Amino acid sequence: MNPLLSRGLLIPFDKIRTEHVVPAVRQALEDARQELEAVISLEGERTYGNTIQALDDLGERLERVISPVAHLVSVLNTPELREAYDTVLPEFSAFYARLPLNPELWQAVKTYAETPEAQALSGVRRRHLEKLVREFIRAGADLSPEDKARVEAISIELSQLQTQFANNTLDATNAFELVVTDPGELAGLPASARAQARASAEAKGMEGWRFTLQIPSYQPFMQYADNRRLREVMYDAYANRASGGDTDNRPLITRILELRREMAGLLGYGDYADLHLEDSMVGSGARALAFEKDLTERTRPFWSQEVEDLTRFARTAGLESMEPWDVAYYAEKLRRDRYDLDEEELRPYFQLDGVLAGLWEITGRLFGVSVTERAIPEIWHPEVRFYEVRDEAGTYLGGFYADWFPRETKRGGAWMNGLLTGGPRENEWEPHVGLMVGNFTPPQPDGTPSLLTHREVETVFHEFGHLLHHLLSRVEVAARAGTRVPSDWVELPSQIMENWTWEREPLDLFARHYKSGEPIPEELYQKMLAARRFMGANAQMRQLSFGTVDLDLHIRYDPARDGEVIPYAQEIMSRFTIRPEFARNGFLASFTHIFAGGYAAGYYSYLWSEVLDADAFTRFQREGIFNRETGQAYVDAILSRGDSADSGDLFREFMGRDPDPTALLRRNLGVEV
């Protein structure tokens, strides 16, 4: 049997081969077409089960086949797998694009919506039906046949372009390497970065030290390397990925934006942001832009002071003119000077296995669930691990795969995906299955285990927050369950988890020196706390620059009026940089979040969700960061509820009021209000 067509709880990743992809997806599409025809041609009275539930079920079965393939393209990318995926992607995209454009299916949904049963629906089923009807309309169900055909064609082309954008970015990232053979050029780099670079060179049969654009290699180099010329080389390579040659994404950006504008116009929206954000918490592109503008104005005075302080410090160190490849380097030196803190001092306390054990303990105390590793054969790479999650009664809630370390066949960044969404099945709840992926500092050949930076620790907690949202979901409608929520709500469960990496009590559960087992010394912890807001305005302005350029491109940009997209975007981002020329790079060509990652016109949601998470965490601070009752209230109001109710209502259920942005300003910038 084709492993992609397996119906077991665990996906047999170990058996999936490239040759399975095309036949499996085509078989799943044919099955879905037959199920769809059965829904459309139904004789007799329409019910929720034979119409809405049947439509949801066929979609879930189809996703079960395509999701593992899309995942493998992200973590085990090969030319052969790409070719197979690219073969079926247009067919898969066409099927989904045609669903809301099918007049017979649309009539079936409308017919059911008018039945007495539908009128009597309540709770999540009623919400789902109402949102489904709106989604059909928003996707073009009432358009003319000609416009429907155009919407379908746009959807297919966009899916192909977005996949190509991601592949180009991966290829461009992997195409670069900096090999250093003179040990003198490694001055300033910590031992961990040198060891990692040496291991990378040995793996390639090279002498010396090999540095790449993978974040665990790139970031320490920019932060610590004394060699300014080589920092410039690394920066230029990273900032201009996919900006030329065979991996040039610039033409793709122009076409993607053009297609999104056309799609929005066909569907009756003034711009793509309004189309994408209508069902979000923010509600419209104009409100999202207003949020970005307001937060930028609040942040700018603090950012200007940080820039002035950093520039003055660099000047006293002998630097006449700050350049982009100097910022991280001198910021690290200023941190040491101001707080006597070297981030590398913390790394020995953050062994990955210890961090995970502490995270599982925190999860148990707060939410009453246990996490246990289990060895299984159904993995896509030997480094992959699998974990089971159970509640206090021992009931199996679900499981998740974890893939922690970088590979050349794996895209950068960190993410979580849901693979299977469970639900009520014959007096029990079918378990959920998900995954979390990172590109963290790997173990070293000399036996040194994986030792993380504090930022990497935050990322582990962040992605596990997404997993909890998925695994603890108790929403009977899969389409409204888990992380299938508005984009500016989905980051709350992930970002709030990062707060536990800053508190002494939870840190003592996992921040132990990998050799001695001792906790972080109080003096070092106080330095860490004191430095928490260091360059906080700079980090916030960086996020604001990404969110603002994203919204501007999807609301205001007009190529006929504004010219080439790269210079246009550079001008916007220059308002958020130390000097305008800091923005004159090809960053946009590798901005996968908005051109390949589902955050188009939605990048603002990271800071929007930071407002929510900073505010929501104040309840834990007030009632106890391990308060089980507070944790259960959070599960009941947020983690278990998915999109079963309006996001604002869920927040008010947990906090008793609307969000207050002052908690974020206090946490990131030290503003007292």
TORTITOR-342897 format. One record per residue (C-alpha): x, z, y. Coordinates in steps of 0.05 Angstrom, whole numbers, plus 32768, in hexadecimal, padded with zeros to 4 digits. Layout:
REM residues N
XZY
...
//
This chain:
REM residues 673
800080008000
80177FF18047
802E80368061
8011802780A6
7FCC80258085
7FD4806A8067
7F9C809B8075
7FC280DA8064
7FCB81128097
80158101809E
802B80BB80B1
805F80A2807E
8093809080B2
80C9808F807D
80A88054805A
809580298097
80BE7FEA809B
80BD7FB180CD
809A7F83809B
805F7FB38098
804E7FAE80E2
802C7F6A80E9
80027F6C80AA
7FEC7FB480B6
7FD77FAA80FE
7FB37F6A80ED
7F8F7F8B80B4
7F7B7FC680E1
7F627F958116
7F387F7080E3
7F1B7FB180C9
7F0B7FC68111
7EEA7F83811F
7EBD7F8C80E3
7EAB7FD380F7
7E9D7FBB813D
7E6F7F858123
7E4A7FBA80FB
7E3F7FE2813A
7E267FA68161
7DF97F8A812B
7DDA7FCC8119
7D917FC98107
7D6380038116
7D68803B8148
7DAB80488168
7DC8808E8163
7E0680B0817C
7E2480AC8136
7E1780638128
7E2A804A816D
7E5680788197
7E78809E815F
7E81805E8136
7EA2803D8172
7ED18079817B
7EE2807B8131
7EF78033812D
7F24803D8169
7F44807A814A
7F5280558109
7F71801C812E
7F9C804A8158
7FB4806B8118
7FD5802A8105
7FF280138148
800A80568162
80418060812E
805B801A813C
805C80268188
807F8068817B
80B58048814F
80C280148185
80D3804F81B2
80FF80778183
811B80458150
811D80048177
813A7FC78154
81347F7D8164
810B7F728124
80DA7FAA8134
80D37F91817B
80C37F4C8162
808E7F668133
806F7F928168
80707F5A819B
804C7F2E8168
80107F5C8160
800E7F7C81A5
7FE77F4281C5
7FB57F44818C
7FAD7F8F8191
7FA87F8D81DD
7F747F5581D9
7F487F7D81AA
7F467FB981DA
7F3F7F8D8217
7F027F6A81F8
7EDC7FAA81E5
7EBE7FB9822A
7EB77F6E8237
7E8D7F6281F9
7E457F598212
7E267F6B81CF
7E4E7FAB81CA
7E3E7FBC8212
7DF47FB18204
7DF97FDE81C6
7E17801681F0
7DE3800E8227
7DAB800C81F4
7DC2804D81D6
7DCC806D821B
7D8280628229
7D68808281E8
7D4780C781E9
7D8180E181BF
7DB480CB81F2
7D8B80E8822B
7D8A812B8207
7DD5812E81FA
7DFB81698217
7E428182821B
7E7D81568209
7E52812181E8
7E2A81178228
7E6B81158251
7E8980E38220
7E4E80B48224
7E4C80B7826F
7E9780AA8274
7E9380738240
7E5E804E8267
7E88805482A7
7EC6803C8281
7EA17FFE826A
7E8C7FEE82B1
7ED17FFD82CD
7EF07FCF8298
7EC37F9482AB
7E867F99827E
7E597F7C82B5
7E877F4482CA
7E797EFA82C2
7E947ED88282
7ECB7EB782AB
7EE27EF982CA
7EDE7F1C8287
7F0D7EE8826A
7F3D7EF282A3
7F3B7F3F829B
7F4B7F368251
7F857F088260
7FA17F388293
7F9D7F738263
7FC37F4D822E
7FF97F35825D
80027F7A827B
800C7F9A8237
80427F678227
80657F6E826A
80657FBA8266
80847FB98221
80B97F878238
80C87FB48274
80D57FEF8246
81007FC68217
81297FAA8251
81357FF0826C
814C80088228
817A7FCD821F
81977FD38264
81A4801E8259
81C780108218
81F07FD68233
821C8003825E
825580308249
828E804F826F
82CB805B8242
83008089825F
8345808C823E
836A80B48273
835A80FF826A
836A810982B3
832B80E382C5
8301811882A2
8313814D82D6
82D7817982E7
82AF816982A9
829B81A5827E
82B381AA8236
826E8199821B
826B81578241
82B28144822A
82A2815581E2
8263812C81E3
828780F18202
82BF80F681CF
828D80F68196
826A80B981B4
82AC809381B7
82BE80A58170
827A808E8158
828A804A8175
82D180498159
82EF8050819F
8327807981BC
831B80A781F6
82D780BE8211
829880948215
826280A1824A
821E8080824A
81DF807E8274
81BA80AC8244
81A880EA826D
81D1811D8243
820E80F28253
81FE80D88299
81E5811882BA
8222814582AC
8250810D82C2
822E81068305
822B8151830D
8272816482FB
82A2812982F9
82D6812F8330
82E680E4832C
82BC80C88365
82CB80808353
82B08089830D
827380AF8326
826480728351
826B80448314
823B806F82EC
820980758325
8208802B8333
81FD801C82E9
81C4804E82E3
81A1803F8325
81A27FF48318
818D7FF082D0
81637FB482BD
81707F948302
81907F5482EA
81A67F2982B0
817F7F24826F
815E7F68827B
81477F5A82C3
81057F7F82CE
80FC7F698316
80D17F2C8307
80A77F5782D8
80997F898310
807F7F53833D
80527F378306
80397F7B82EF
80247F8E8336
80047F4A8340
7FDB7F518301
7FC67F988311
7FAF7F828357
7F877F498339
7F697F778304
7F527FA98339
7F337F728362
7F0D7F548327
7EF17F998317
7ED97FA5835D
7F0F7FD58376
7F377FD083B6
7F787FDE8392
7F947FF2834E
7F9B803C8362
7F508043836E
7F438021832B
7F74804F8306
7F638090832A
7F17808D832F
7F0F80BB82F3
7F4980EA8304
7F48812C8329
7F62810C8369
7F2B80D68365
7F4B809F838E
7F8C808083A6
7F7F809683ED
7F7980DF83D7
7FB880D983AD
7FDE80BC83E8
7FC480F48415
7FDD812783E3
8022810783E2
80248103842E
800F814C8438
804181668406
8078813A8423
806C81578468
806E819E844D
80AE81908426
80D581688459
80EE81A18485
810A81C68449
81288185842E
814981768471
816981BA8471
818281B0842A
81A0816D843C
81C2818B8479
81DF81C48450
81F881968419
82168164844A
823A819C8470
825481BA842F
826F81768417
828F816A845A
82B581AC8456
82CB81978411
82EA8158842F
82B381258424
82A980FB8463
826A80D6844E
823880EA8418
822680B283E7
81F180B283B0
822580BF837A
823C80FE83A0
81FA812383A4
81F78143835F
824181528360
8243817783A2
81FF81978394
821E81B78356
825A81CE837F
822C81EB83B4
8204820F837E
8244822F8364
825A824283AA
8217825F83BF
82008280837F
824082848356
821A8260831F
8233822882F4
81F9820B82CB
822982038291
822E824F828D
81E6824F8274
81EE821A823E
820B82488208
81CB8272820C
819D823781FE
81AB822281B7
817381F281A4
815E82188165
815C8259818B
8133823A81C4
810182208191
80FC8263816E
80EE828481B1
80BB825081C3
8096825B8182
809782A6818F
807C829D81D5
8045826F81BB
803182A38187
802D82DC81B8
800682B581EC
7FD9828881C4
7FD782A6817E
7FF4826B815A
80318266812C
8062822C8126
8089822280E6
80BB81EC80D4
80AD81C68094
80DB81938072
80B681528065
80CD810D8050
809E80E88080
80D080E280BA
80ED80A580DF
813480C180E7
815C80F880C4
815F81208105
811281258109
80F2816880FA
80AA817A80EA
808481B980FB
804181D780E6
801481FD8116
7FE1823280FE
7FB382638121
7FB282AE8117
7F8482A780DA
7FB6827680BA
7F8A823980C5
7FB381F980C9
7FA981DC810F
7FD981A28108
8021818D8108
805481698132
80948142812B
80D081518159
810881208168
813A81438195
8179811A81A0
818B80D781C1
81998097819B
81A6805081B2
8167803A818F
813D806D81B5
8123806981FC
8138809E822D
811080D98247
80E3810A8223
809A8102820F
8062811A81E2
802F80EE81BE
7FF380FF8194
7FF380D98152
7FB280F38134
7F7981168158
7F528144812A
7F0A8158812F
7ED08177810A
7ECC815E80C2
7E9D817D808E
7E9E81C580A6
7EE881C580B8
7F1481AB80EF
7F41817180DC
7F89818180F4
7FAC815E812E
7FF0813D8127
801F812F8161
806881268174
8099813A81AA
80D8811381BA
8115812581E5
815B810D81F4
817D815081F6
81C6816381EF
81D7815881A5
820281838176
824C81748179
8279815B8141
82A3819A8146
826781C3812E
824E81D98172
820281DA816D
81D381B9819F
81DB81E281DF
81A981D18215
81A981D38260
817381FD827F
815081BE8296
815081A5824E
813181E8823A
80FA81DD826D
80EE81988250
80E681B48209
80B281E58223
809181AD824C
8087817D8212
806F81B681E5
803B81C6821A
802081808210
8020818B81C5
7FF981CB81CB
7FC581A681F4
7FBF817581BA
7FC481A5817F
7F9581DB819A
7F5F81AA81AF
7F1981BB8197
7EF3818181B4
7EC6815D8181
7ECC811981A4
7F1280FF8197
7F1180D381D5
7F0981128200
7F37813F81D8
7F7D815A81E2
7FA881358215
7F7480FE821F
7F6581188264
7F6F80FF82AC
7FB880F282BC
7FBA812682F3
7FA1815C82C3
7FCB814B8286
800B816882A3
7FEF81AE82B0
7FF681C68267
803D81AB8263
805881C282A6
803C820882A3
806582158264
80A5820B828C
8098824D82B1
80A882768273
80F0825C8275
80FC828382B6
80E182C782A4
810F82FD8288
80E283158250
80D882D1822E
812082BD823B
813782F98213
811182DC81D8
813B829D81D5
8174829C8208
81AA82B981DB
81F382A681DA
81FD8279819E
823B829F8188
823082E7819B
81E482EA819B
81E5830E81DD
81AE83008210
81BD82E28254
81E18318827D
81B6833482B5
81E8831E82E9
81E582D682D0
819982D982CB
819482F08314
81C282B78328
819582878302
815782A38326
817982A1836A
818B8258835F
814682438346
813182278389
817582088396
816A81C083AD
812081CB839C
810981A383D8
8138816B83C4
81198169837E
80D3816A839C
80E4813283CD
80FE81098393
80BC8110836E
8096810183AF
80BF80C183B8
80AC80A98372
806380BA837B
805F809B83C0
8080805983AD
805480558370
8014805D8398
802C803083D0
803B7FF783A0
7FF67FFD8380
7FCF800683C2
7FF27FE683FD
80267FB583E4
80157F6C83F1
804D7F3B83DD
80337F05840D
803A7F368447
80707F66842F
80A07F38840B
80CB7F4A83CE
80B67F8983AA
80FB7FA883A2
810E7FAA83EC
80C77FC183FC
80CD7FFB83CC
8113800C83E5
80F88012842C
80C380448415
80F4806D83EC
8126806E8425
80F8809E844A
810880D18413
815480C88410
818F80E58436
819D80A18455
81748060844D
81AC803E8426
81A4807383EF
8164804E83DB
8185800A83D7
818A8004838C
81637FE88351
81408029833D
80FC8007833B
81137FD98303
8119801482D3
80DD803C82EC
80BC803B82A8
808A807182B9
8061804182E4
80737FFE82C6
80738010827C
805E80598273
801680618289
8022808282CD
8012804682F9
7FF380618339
7FF880A58317
803E80C08321
802380EE8358
80048115831E
80458139830E
8045815E8351
7FF981638351
7FFF8187830E
803781B28328
800681CD835B
7FD781DD8322
800C81FC82F5
802D8227832A
7FE98242833E
7FD0824D82F7
8010827282E3
800182A68319
7FCA82C182EB
7FFD82CC82B4
802C82ED82E6
7FF4831A82FD
7FD8832C82B9
80178328828E
803F82EC8278
803382FF822F
7FEB8318823A
7FC6830081FC
7F828302821E
7F9B82D78258
7FBB82A78226
7F7982A28200
7F5382968241
7F84825D824F
7F7882408209
7F2D82468211
7F2A82288257
7F6081F38254
7F8981E88214
7F4D81E181E6
7F2081BB8215
7F408176821F
7F13814C824B
7ED3816E8234
7EC48184827C
7EDB817382C2
7F23818782CD
7F1381AD830D
7EDE81D582E8
7F0F81E782B1
7F4281FF82E5
7F0D82288308
7EF8824582C5
7F3F825F82BA
7F5082738301
7F0C8283831F
7F198256835B
7F3582138371
7F808204836F
7FAC822283A5
7FEB81FA83B7
8010823583D5
8029824D8391
8050820C8389
806E821083CF
8082825883C2
80A28248837F
80C782088392
80D7821383DC
80D1825E83E7
809882568419
807582988425
802D828F843B
//
